[in-house]
Amino acid sequence: MHESPPRPGTMDGPGPLSALERKVLTALLRGEGEALSALRAQLAAASILSRTHSGVGFMTRLAVPDSAAVIGPGAVPQLRPVRAQHPQLAEPAEFVLQLREGRLASLEAFCFAGGWPTDGDGFRWVD
């Protein structure tokens, strides 16, 4: 049976990160350095405040506990978007991580053509 995608404008949360969100955030935070290590530690404790579906992607607002180490403004790493192909998409989707005051703040996902896939397991990274 094929699951239908969430309607645009619907929200869910708070709750745990989805498997796709964890996979994407892990890919976005790969690399070496103290700042990335601190952000990975934040990810380990993170949950979602809300997830809003747009029909062509989603915006997930992240909650990081106050006890998690914050990175200073001079230590913020350059975070590049991650692109991923999916069998249901004609072009790769893009995932963008935003930080606020040294903490993980939000993950935005969007596709450039068509609607957002119903199956998050089909994404494969484009390097």
Phi, psi and omega per residue, in radians:
M1 nan 2.421 -3.106
H2 -1.652 2.154 -3.130
E3 -1.362 2.405 3.116
S4 -1.475 2.547 -3.120
P5 -1.244 2.735 3.073
P6 -1.072 2.543 3.109
R7 -1.163 2.507 3.075
P8 -0.970 2.405 3.137
G9 1.575 -0.183 3.121
T10 -1.331 2.624 -3.130
M11 -2.196 2.630 2.940
D12 -2.468 2.952 -3.079
G13 2.005 2.977 -0.061
P14 -1.242 2.904 3.138
G15 2.898 -2.897 -3.127
P16 -1.357 2.769 3.025
L17 -1.188 2.573 3.063
S18 -1.315 2.903 3.093
A19 -1.061 -0.700 3.116
L20 -1.123 -0.771 3.124
E21 -1.055 -0.785 3.116
R22 -1.078 -0.760 -3.137
K23 -1.083 -0.794 -3.127
V24 -1.159 -0.817 -3.125
L25 -1.101 -0.657 3.078
T26 -1.081 -0.752 3.113
A27 -1.134 -0.714 -3.129
L28 -1.149 -0.524 -3.045
L29 -1.783 0.262 3.110
R30 -1.287 2.667 -3.127
G31 2.221 -3.112 -3.089
E32 -1.979 2.813 3.091
G33 2.158 2.702 -3.104
E34 -1.088 -0.708 -3.104
A35 -1.115 -0.799 3.118
L36 -1.146 -0.635 3.072
S37 -1.085 -0.747 3.117
A38 -1.121 -0.705 3.125
L39 -1.182 -0.625 3.068
R40 -1.155 -0.636 3.071
A41 -1.148 -0.675 3.062
Q42 -1.080 -0.758 3.141
L43 -1.034 -0.704 -3.130
A44 -1.040 -0.492 -3.119
A45 -1.827 -0.015 -3.018
A46 -1.339 2.703 2.988
S47 -2.453 -3.131 3.124
I48 -1.806 2.463 2.972
L49 -1.438 -0.812 3.128
S50 -2.787 2.744 3.054
R51 -2.340 2.132 3.132
T52 -1.927 2.243 -3.130
H53 -1.657 2.377 -3.108
S54 -1.909 -0.195 -3.031
G55 1.700 -0.518 3.083
V56 -2.050 0.243 3.140
G57 2.790 -2.672 3.131
F58 -2.747 2.819 3.028
M59 -2.204 2.085 3.127
T60 -1.907 2.108 3.038
R61 -1.579 2.246 -3.026
L62 -1.734 2.570 3.036
A63 -1.987 2.180 3.094
V64 -2.077 2.250 -3.122
P65 -1.027 2.570 3.119
D66 -1.037 -0.450 -3.121
S67 -1.280 -0.243 -3.125
A68 -1.284 2.481 3.126
A69 -1.099 2.409 3.122
V70 -1.782 2.523 3.068
I71 -1.653 2.485 -3.119
G72 -1.305 2.816 -3.099
P73 -1.028 -0.593 3.139
G74 -1.343 -0.207 -3.077
A75 -1.806 0.012 -3.071
V76 -1.111 2.105 -3.138
P77 -1.311 2.736 3.056
Q78 -1.362 1.982 -3.118
L79 -1.782 2.053 3.129
R80 -1.654 2.593 3.069
P81 -1.056 2.692 3.048
V82 -1.885 2.359 3.091
R83 -1.936 2.504 -3.122
A84 -2.492 2.436 3.070
Q85 -1.567 2.678 3.087
H86 -2.515 2.454 -3.113
P87 -1.003 -0.441 -3.130
Q88 -1.536 -0.022 -3.108
L89 -2.018 2.431 3.104
A90 -1.308 -0.513 3.141
E91 -2.260 2.762 3.128
P92 -1.083 2.606 2.999
A93 -1.521 2.839 3.133
E94 -2.211 2.520 3.141
F95 -2.199 2.255 -3.076
V96 -2.226 2.280 3.104
L97 -1.801 2.345 3.074
Q98 -2.035 2.440 3.076
L99 -1.893 2.679 3.045
R100 -2.478 2.119 3.108
E101 0.925 0.771 3.064
G102 1.353 0.236 -3.122
R103 -2.227 2.677 2.980
L104 -1.052 2.260 -3.076
A105 -2.041 -0.856 -3.097
S106 -2.736 2.691 3.054
L107 -2.132 2.152 3.101
E108 -1.947 2.343 3.115
A109 -2.224 2.389 3.135
F110 -2.725 2.699 3.048
C111 -2.019 2.746 -3.065
F112 -1.650 -0.330 -3.121
A113 -2.540 2.358 3.117
G114 1.462 -3.003 3.121
G115 -1.719 2.822 -3.125
W116 -1.140 2.349 -3.125
P117 -1.082 2.614 3.102
T118 -1.414 -0.382 -3.071
D119 -1.898 1.908 3.131
G120 -1.312 -0.211 -3.113
D121 -1.334 -0.272 -3.042
G122 -1.460 -0.013 -3.097
F123 -1.320 2.392 3.065
R124 -2.297 2.290 -3.057
W125 -1.123 2.506 3.042
V126 -1.899 2.149 -3.138
D127 -1.743 nan nan
